[in-house]
Amino acid sequence: MIKKGTWVEVEEIVLEPKDRAANIPDETKKTPLKCWIRGNCLSDCELGNEVQVETNVGRIAKGIVVQIEPGYYHTYGKYVEEISNIGKQAREMISQ
C-alpha cells in the first residue's frame, strides 16, 4: 500500500487516439497522448490505481500511479568531441 502523502509519478492520458490531430503521422495517431506528473498522493493507493496528487506548485492532477518515490535522472547526452573545446575557444576569442 502507498500511503497518503507519498511522492509518486502518475500517468495521465491527455488525448485518446480518436482525438489526436489529423496531420500527425499514422503511427503517432494510433497512440494516446500521455503526460507524467509527480506529486504527493492525496489518498492511500496501490501501484496501478488512479489517484489524485498535489504537485510542488499546488496543482491537483489525477492519473494512474506508475512509480513510487521517483528520482530525477538528468543527462546532457554522450560526449561530443566537436564541442569539447568550445569554452576554451570562446575565451581565446574574447581575450583577443
N, C-alpha and C positions, 0 to 999 in steps of 0.2 A: 504494500500500500504506500502511496505517495501522500505525505501529509500536507495539509493546507499550509501555504507559505513557502513550500519548496520551490527552488529555481528550476524551471523546466523549459523545454522548447516544444511549441505546438505547431502543427502544420494546418494551414487554413487554405481551402480551395477558394480562390478569388473568382475564377471563371470556369464554368463547365465547358467541355469541348463544343457544345452547341452554341455557346455564347461568344466564342472566340471570333476575332476579326476575320473577314473573308480573304484578306490579302496576305495572309501569312502562309508559310509552306505547309503542304498537306500533312507531313509528319507532325508538325507542331500543332496543327488544328485538332489532331486526334487525342491530344493530352490536355488535361485540365491545367490552368494556370494556378500555381500554388505559391504561397509565401510561408516563411517560417518565422515565428515570433517567439521571443524569450521573455519570460516574466515569472512572477510568483503565483502559484496556484491559489485560487480563491476558495477552493474546497478540496477535501480529500479525493483522490482519484487513483487510477491504475494506468500503467503504460498502455496506450491504445484507446483509452477513454477520451471522450470530449470533455473539455474543462475550460473555464474562463480563467484568464491570467491577467495580472496587472503588471505592465511594463515599468521600467525605471522612471519613465516620464509620466506615469499615471494613466496611460491609455489602457482600456479594458478590451481584451480580444478573446476570441473563442476559437478553439481548434482541437485537433487530436494530439495527445501527448506522444511525442516521438523520441524524446531524450530527457533524462533526469540529470540535473545539475550539469548542463553542457558547459564546456570551456570555450575559450577563444583561441583559435589557431590561425595566425596570420602568416603570410609569406609574400615575398615580393618576387617569387619565381626563382628559377635556376640562374646560376652565374652566367653573365653575358660578357664575353671578353671585350666586345666592341665598345661597351660603355664603362668599362672598369677604370679608365683614366680621365673621364670627363671632368671630375672635380679638379684634378691636377692641371689639366689643360685650361680650364676656366680661370684658375688662379694666375697661371702664366700670362694669359691674355689680358687680365685686368691689371696686372703689375707692369705691363709694358707702357 
